[in-house]
Amino acid sequence: MAQIDNLPPLRDVIREHGLDARKALGQNFLLDLNLTSRIARSAGKLEDVTVLEVGPGPGGLTRGLLAAGAKKVIAVEKDTRCIPALQEISDYYDGRLEVIEGDALKIDPREITEGPIKIVANLPYNVGTQLLLNWLTVDEWPPYWESLTLMFQKEVGQRIVADPSSKAYGRLGVLANWRCYTDILFDLSPQAFTPPPKVTSAVVQLHPREKPLECPLKALETVTNAAFGQRRKMLRASLKSLRPDAEARIEAAGIKPTARAEEIDVAGFIALAHAFS
């Protein structure tokens, strides 16, 4: 295991502070500092940016980010048990770590950070997708963040990067690839975590497109939700609930009403969003 600083091993930290991972909080702690350092390095140069981390737990990734030279790390942690352990890291790294106790779903990163920022996190399984959607659907674009380097269940990662006609392709893939370049960097086996989850994890990276196709965001969310909510149906049926003249609007977008959601690429959904806006 890598020796990245002189702080105690993470297993000792967990034992000292009684930090058993809690399923209700979606916690699976990554203890291998080789892997946390690899994730930190994957985020690119950190010396001139503030890093936002969500769900740091006992601080494995936090230490990796700081050891990699992050100018500042702002860690949002909901679990009050983790705060003393994180404070020890902050003391060791001369205050380059700021810990905020709270629910990341209820916090606007723009209110607690000063740009430029990168978001790097081993996201709690139970809120990871919603957090990503929150970061993807901000009104102003390019967004306030430079990149997202995030760990998800591999199944979620595959949905983020999915191409049309693939089994994983859905609403999340449309929204992510409309506004970002997406890539799965590497997988992590269940044995890398404590406790081991039942699934493989994946580190996904997203970089914002400078000029994504113009699209009414709310309409895109509505259309993709309706289309993939009944993905086995033809679009003329799945989108009928949105407008009584759905079939005509689908044709106006240059798409066959008999097509199914999984057959439509991102540009096609943007055309549908305009047609149903």
N, C-alpha and C positions, 0 to 999 in steps of 0.2 A: 504494500500500500504506500502511496506517495506520502512523503513528509513535506508538506507545503508551508507549515508554520510550526511554532512551538506550543500550540494549544493542545489540550488533551485529545486522544482519539475519540471519535464520535460515539463509539459504544460506551466509553466512560462517561461522556457528557449525558447520554441518555439515561444511564444508570443513576448518576448523581442527581439529576433533576426529575427523575421519575417520568420520563417522556415516552411511555408506551404509545405506539401509534393507534389512533382511534378511527375506526371505520366510519363513524358518523361525520368525521371531518374530512374523509377521503384521503387519509394520510398513509403513505408508504415511504419510509425514510430511505434515502440513498446514502449509504455510509462509505462507499469506496471513494476516497479522495482522488484516485486516478480518474474516475469517471466524472466526478464533479468538476475537476480541473479541465477535462476534455470538453465538457459542455461550455465552461467559461471561455475557453480558447475559441470555440466555434462561433462565439458572438463577435469575433474580430477585435480590433483595437478598442480598448476600454479606457485608456488614460485620459481622454478628453471628454468623456461622457458620464452622465449619471445613469446608473443601472437601477431599474425598478424590478424588484423580485417579489413574487407573491407566494406565500406559503413556505417560508424558509425552514420551518420546523427547527431541528437542532442546529442548523446552520452549515451543513456540508457544502452546498452550492454557494452559499454566502462567502465562505472561506475561500472557495475556488475563485470567485469573482474578485475578491480583494487581493488575493495572492497574485492574480493575473494583472493587477495594476489599475483596477477600476478607480476612477477619480473619486466616486462616491457611490455607495449602494444604499438605496432606500428600500427596506424590507417591510412588507405589510403582512402581519401575522394575526390570525384570529384566535389562536390557541394561547391563552394567557400563561399556560405552563411553560411555554417556550421563551418567554420574554427574558427571564434571568440568564439563560444560556446565550441568547443573542446579545445581551448587554455585555457579557464577558468578551465576546468577539469584538464588539464596538470599542471596548476599553483597550484591547490588544492592538487594534488597528488605528489607534489615535483618533477615534471619532469619525473615521471615513464611512462608518456604518450608522445609519439612522433607522431606528426601529419604530414602526407605527403599529400600535395595537388596534385592529379593526377588521372589518369585513371588506375585502377588495371589491366585491360586487357593488358596494355602496360608496366607494371612493373614486373620485375623478382624479386620475393621475396628474392632470394638468394643475391641480390645486396643491399638490405636494412635491412637485418636481420642477426644476428649471432646466430647459433644454440646453443642448441636445440630449435625448435619452434613448436608451435601448431597454427593452423589456426581456428579461431572461428569467425563466422560472421552471421548476418542476411542479407543474400545476396540480392542485388537488383534483382527483378524478371526478368528484361530484360537481365541480363548478368550472372546470377547464374550458368546456365548449362555450359556455355563456360568456366567460371572460373574453375569449377570443372574438366572439361576435360583437361584444361591446367595443373592442379596440378596432375592429374592422368597419364598424358602421358609424364612425364619427362624421359630422357634417363636413368639416374642412378636410380637403385632401390636396396635396400630400399631408399625412397626419403629423401629430406632434412627436411621434416615435420614429426612429431611424430603422429599426428592425425588431423582429420578434424571434427569439430563440426559445422554444417551449417544448416541454416534455408532456406527451399525452399517452394514453393507451394506443397501441399501434393501430388498432381499428379506426380510431378517431384521426390519427395521422394520415391514414390511407384515404379517408374521406376528404381531408383538406386538400390533398394533392391530386385527387382523382380526375381522370379524363372522361369525357362523355362515352357512354355505352359500357363503361366498366361497372361492376357490381357496387363499388363504393361511391359512385358518383351521385351527388345529391345537392341539396340546398347549400350546405356548408362549403362544398367545393366550388359552386358557382360564385358565392359571395367572396370567398378567399381569392380565387383566381381572376376575378374581375378586377380587383384592386391591387393584387400582389403577385409577385413571383414566389412560388412555393416549392419547397424541396424537403424530403426526408433525409436527414444527415446520417443517422445511424440508429440501430436498435439497441435496447438494453434488456437482458434476460430477467425474468422474475427473481432469480437468485441474487441479483444485485441489490435487492431491497429488503428492508425489515419492516413489517413482515413481508414475505414474498407475495405479490399479487398473483392472481390466476392467469394473467395475460402478459404478453410481451409489451414493452413500452417503446416509444420512438421519440427521438428529438427532431422537431420540425422547425424549419426556419422560413420566415416570410419577410420579403423586402418590398416596400410599397412601389407600385408603378407610378412614375411621375405624372403620366397623363392617361389614366384609364378611360375607356369609352364613357362619354357622357350618359348618365342614366339617373332617373328619379329613384332614389334609394328605397323609399317606402313602397313604391310600386314593385320594385324588384323583389323585395322581401315578401310582399303579398303574393306575387305570381309564383315564386319558387316554392313558397309554403303550400299553396294550393296544388301545384303541379306534382310535387314530390309527396304530398300528403296522400295522394291517390296515384302512385306512380305506375300502377298496372293499367290504369285507364288511359284512353286517348285524351289528348289535350282538350278536345271539344267537350268532353265530359268532366274532366277534373277542373277546368277553369269556368265551367258554366255558372258556378255559384258566385263568381265575381261580377259578371255582367250577363244580362239576358242575350246580348248579341255577341257572345264570346266567340262563336265560330267565325263570324265576319272579322272580328278584331285579330284573331289568330292568322287568318288569311292576309290581312293588311300588314302583318308583321313579316310576311313572306314565308310562312311556315304552314305545313300541311296540318289541318285540324285532326287528322288521324294519327299523327305522330305522338309518341309518348315522351314523358319528361326526360328520361335517360338518353334519348336520342338528340337532344337539343344542346348545342354548345353554349358557351358563355355569351357570345355575340347574339345568338338566337334569343336567349332569355332577356338580354337587354332590349332587343327589338320588341319582345312581348311586353316588357315593362312600359315601354313608350306607348304601345298600342292600348294597354289597359290603364294608363295613367289618367 
